[in-house]
Amino acid sequence: MIQSMTGFGKVTAELPSQKVTIEIKSVNSKQFDLSVRIPPQYREKELQMRNELIQSLERGKIELNITVECIGADTTSKINMPVVEGYAEQIRTISRTLDMALPSDWFQTLLRLPDVVRTDTTGVDESEWNVVYEALREAIRQLKEFRTQEGAMLKELFEKKISNIAGLLTQIDTYENERLDKIRTRILDNLRRVGDIEYDPSRFEQEMFFYIEKLDINEEKSRLDNHLKYFIQTLDEAQGQGKKLGFISQEIGREINTLGAKSNHIEIQKIVVQMKDELEQIKEQVLNIL
């Protein structure tokens, strides 16, 4: 079953004095690209969290965001009084020097300034960390479940688009004999316009055969049909098919382009344009496959 690289997981772990909320977001990327925003007290556990994410999520642009909300009386965040006093004195000095009014709301002004709130970081309590770590793993599980659901929807889309291309391919057969007859007629008409010239009919037929053989599209049709079947077959393989499906899409596009170049028939070229439209929608979504 294919999986999308798009996913989201969110879990809140409640500890005696705080709530820890873990959010993980994932979007498509060629490689594993991880950005982490975590409170200072969990820095020592960052490597362990990164390893868990790498092993579990494999590929994609991943964002891990951990926020802590204090719910008890004790908190490691404190207002730094000496810094507040220093800021207040500087503001009064600026007010006197520049003849400016003092702030109407001192608290709002001072609390927004840098280093006013100090966080005293301590080591992570192992029993509390186990709770947070399990919450991280649950958020990862939620994200992977999200990826699976998105993958199921993409699989339906791919099957529909591949089926559309296969249906368009069968329509080409309707115009195949007409196409070759028109090519032969056009060459003969051009030859008549040249005037009275002598030519070897048998040699002419031979050259005509070689020319039409170069414009034969049966091989391209056969290869395209095989690529379409291989694409569907790959959808049911184990996860991690994204790059493989991308390569198959390129091969499908190559055969469609060759059909358009060799067709020499307006109706077939219209069919080719429709095929390209279906394929572009496949290529856009293949980028999201893990």
NORLIN-V664545 format. One record per backbone hydrogen bond with DSSP energy under -1.0 kcal/mol. NH is the residue of the N-H (numbers start at 0). CO is the residue of the C=O. E is the energy in kcal/mol with one decimal. If there is no record, write none. Layout:
[[NH,CO,E] [NH,CO,E]]
This chain:
[[3,146,-2.0] [4,287,-3.1] [6,25,-2.1] [8,23,-2.2] [10,21,-2.2] [12,19,-3.3] [14,17,-3.2] [18,68,-3.1] [19,12,-3.1] [20,66,-2.7] [21,10,-3.3] [22,64,-2.6] [23,8,-2.8] [24,62,-2.3] [25,6,-2.2] [26,60,-1.8] [32,59,-2.7] [34,61,-2.4] [36,63,-2.7] [41,38,-1.7] [42,39,-1.7] [44,41,-1.2] [45,42,-1.7] [48,44,-2.1] [49,45,-2.8] [50,46,-2.4] [51,47,-1.9] [52,48,-2.1] [53,49,-2.7] [54,50,-2.4] [55,51,-1.7] [56,52,-2.7] [57,53,-1.5] [58,56,-3.4] [59,30,-1.6] [60,26,-2.8] [61,32,-3.1] [62,24,-2.6] [63,34,-2.7] [64,22,-2.7] [65,36,-2.8] [66,20,-2.3] [68,18,-2.8] [70,16,-2.3] [71,16,-1.4] [77,117,-3.5] [79,115,-3.8] [80,78,-1.2] [83,79,-2.1] [84,80,-2.9] [85,81,-2.1] [86,82,-2.4] [87,83,-2.5] [88,84,-2.3] [89,85,-2.1] [90,86,-2.4] [91,87,-2.1] [92,88,-2.3] [93,89,-2.5] [94,90,-2.3] [95,91,-2.3] [96,92,-2.8] [97,93,-2.7] [99,94,-1.8] [108,104,-1.9] [109,105,-2.9] [110,106,-2.7] [112,109,-1.4] [115,112,-1.3] [117,77,-4.0] [119,75,-3.1] [128,124,-2.8] [129,125,-2.1] [130,126,-1.1] [131,127,-2.1] [132,128,-3.2] [133,129,-2.0] [134,130,-1.8] [135,131,-2.2] [136,132,-2.2] [137,133,-2.0] [138,134,-2.3] [139,135,-2.1] [140,136,-2.2] [141,137,-2.5] [142,138,-2.2] [143,139,-2.5] [144,140,-2.2] [145,141,-2.4] [146,142,-2.5] [147,143,-2.1] [148,144,-2.2] [149,145,-2.5] [150,146,-2.5] [151,147,-2.1] [152,148,-1.6] [153,149,-2.2] [154,150,-2.4] [155,151,-1.7] [156,152,-1.9] [157,153,-2.9] [158,154,-2.6] [159,155,-2.0] [160,156,-2.6] [161,157,-3.0] [162,158,-2.0] [163,159,-2.1] [164,160,-2.1] [165,161,-2.5] [166,162,-2.4] [167,163,-2.2] [168,164,-2.2] [169,165,-1.6] [170,166,-1.0] [174,171,-1.4] [178,174,-2.5] [179,175,-1.9] [180,176,-2.3] [181,177,-2.2] [182,178,-1.9] [183,179,-2.3] [184,180,-2.6] [185,181,-2.6] [186,182,-1.9] [187,183,-2.1] [188,184,-2.6] [189,185,-2.1] [190,186,-2.0] [191,187,-2.1] [192,188,-1.6] [196,194,-1.1] [203,199,-2.8] [204,200,-2.6] [205,201,-1.9] [206,202,-2.8] [207,203,-2.7] [208,204,-2.3] [209,205,-2.3] [210,206,-2.4] [211,207,-2.7] [212,208,-2.2] [213,209,-1.6] [214,210,-1.0] [215,212,-1.1] [220,216,-2.4] [221,217,-2.4] [222,218,-2.5] [223,219,-2.6] [224,220,-2.2] [225,221,-2.1] [226,222,-2.5] [227,223,-2.3] [228,224,-1.9] [229,225,-2.4] [230,226,-2.2] [231,227,-1.8] [232,228,-2.3] [233,229,-2.3] [234,230,-1.3] [236,233,-1.6] [244,240,-3.0] [245,241,-1.8] [246,242,-2.0] [247,243,-2.3] [248,244,-2.3] [249,245,-1.7] [250,246,-1.8] [251,247,-2.5] [252,248,-2.4] [253,249,-2.0] [254,250,-2.0] [255,251,-2.3] [256,252,-2.4] [257,253,-1.9] [258,254,-2.3] [259,255,-2.1] [260,256,-2.1] [261,257,-2.1] [262,258,-1.3] [268,264,-2.4] [269,265,-1.7] [270,266,-1.8] [271,267,-2.4] [272,268,-2.0] [273,269,-1.9] [274,270,-2.3] [275,271,-2.5] [276,272,-1.9] [277,273,-2.1] [278,274,-2.6] [279,275,-2.4] [280,276,-1.4] [281,277,-1.4] [282,278,-2.8] [283,279,-2.2] [284,280,-1.4] [285,281,-2.3] [286,282,-1.0] [287,284,-1.6] [288,285,-1.8] [289,2,-3.2]]
